[in-house]
Structure formats: structure tokens, C-alpha cells
Amino acid sequence: MTFQNKTIILTGASDGIGKGLALSLAQQGANLVLAARNPVALEETATLCNQQGGTALSVPTDVTQPAECERLIETAIATFGQIDSLVNNAGISLLSPFDQVTDLSVFERVMQVNYLGAVYCTHYALPHLKHTQGLLVAVSSLCGKTGVPTRTGYVASKHAMQGFFDTLRIELRGTGVDVLVVSPGFVATRIRERAIDGNGQLLGQSPRNEERGTMSVDECVHQIIEAMKKRKREHLMTLRGKVIPWARLLVPGLVDQLVAAATNPNKH
């Protein structure tokens, strides 16, 4: 797959991985329809993309609202006439031991953004992707592959995303639409800093040392772009990420220990 003159919808495009993807795709001549909740930051991304050689349109969107997702897709079609790829990247995180959660609505909030937002956008985009035999991309996480302490809500949302797109891939056999699930590990974004706690408040700072064991945004973006070019079905980042699914079958207890150690802030 090449991206020259291809129309790509990208959610969560105002910062982090989404912004990096937008800039990389713009450099390869893509037509971009960028979505995020922050209109100012989103427009800044669109401006940079237009300067990099792409054609970018910013569409402020709250993916938890089906009507806004439908409007996003309709705007893409009205502007460019087709959709070649949908990248479901919008996401938030929840960091709290379960027994310290006081506001249960945080689970709904995370599920609405990370899982249902992807479902809504995919629902409205799918007829157009069938027409172009396009590519569906879900930016999940290694948390979609295994349990991780203090991240019950986030892990559940990424497991849901993984299950949804794995099932949809089977349903779409023979249509020409491919489904790619990408699973990064720790990436140098502000997602943990912007995570919510068990009270529904912004965390404000990452609980881990971000200078250790963290992939750069540029490397993460490079891997996603390469996986999109090859129209892969799945891409797990890092050696640890590739080993986890097999290790869970053979030595599940050991995987629990390793994950607990990797996410323990006192060990970093």
C-alpha cells in the first residue's frame, strides 16, 4: 500500500502517536481527515501536514458521540470522495488499583473513548472502505494482550478493541478490506501524564520513569507506517510484546510476575 493521494481518516491526531502519524503520512502525499477533541491543537497538526506536502482537513470530533463520528466520515466523503483507510487512534488511560477506584464512571469513560469510539467510526466508514478495498487500523496496546496492574479499565478497553477487530477481520474476508491491529508498548507520549485516576481526576504526571524502556514516537510511527504499507493483520512492538502471547500459554504465572515488575514505579 502506498499513501500518495489516498484518503486517510485519523482520530486522536492532535498529539502523540496520532500527530506523528499525520505528519509522516502527509510527507507521503496523503489526503488526511484529522479528528480530535481539541480544535486548536488539531488545526496546528493540519497546518503542519499541509506544509509537509499533504492535504489535511481538521474536523473536531468527540468519538464518544456517534453523530460526530458519522459527521467525520461524511465530511471525508464530501471533501475527497472516498476513504482508503481509517486509523482508530484516539485513546485515554486510567491508572489506579481497582480497590482505590471511587468513581465507577471512569470505566465507562475509558471504554467509550478507546473501544466504542473505534466501533462508531468503523461502522460509518465501513461501506466506503468496502468500495475502495481499504485498510482498517486499530492502534491498540500490549495491554490488549495481557493483564497489567493498576490499568484494569485501560486493559479492558484494549482487550475489547482487540476482540472487536479480530472478529471483524474474519467477517470481512473476501471483501478486500484488511484489518490491522497495532500493539505498542510504552511510547514517549503524554498518555500516562494525561491519564485519569480512580476519582476521575487527571493524574498530572506519569507514575513511571519515562526515560527507561520507552519507545520514541518516531520509532512507533515508523513501525505503524511499515505495517500499514504491508497491510499486515497484526503488529506487536518490542521483543517482549512478541513473546507475551506465547509465554502466557506456557508460563502464565511468570508473565504475571514480569508484567508486575515492568509496571512497578519503584523499580524504575
WOTAKA-V423798 format. One record per run of one state. SS is the DSSP state (@ for helix, = for strand, . for the rest). FROM is the first residue (numbers start at 0). TO is the last residue. If there is no record, write none. Layout:
SS;FROM;TO  SS;FROM;TO
This chain:
.;0;5  =;6;10  .;11;14  @;15;26  .;27;29  =;30;35  .;36;37  @;38;50  .;51;53  =;54;59  .;60;64  @;65;79  .;80;83  =;84;87  .;88;92  =;93;93  .;94;96  @;97;99  .;100;103  @;104;131  .;132;133  =;134;138  .;139;140  @;141;143  .;144;150  @;151;170  .;171;176  =;177;182  .;183;185  =;186;186  .;187;194  =;195;195  .;196;200  =;201;201  .;202;213  =;214;214  .;215;215  @;216;228  .;229;232  =;233;235  .;236;237  @;238;249  .;250;250  @;251;261  .;262;263  @;264;266  .;267;267
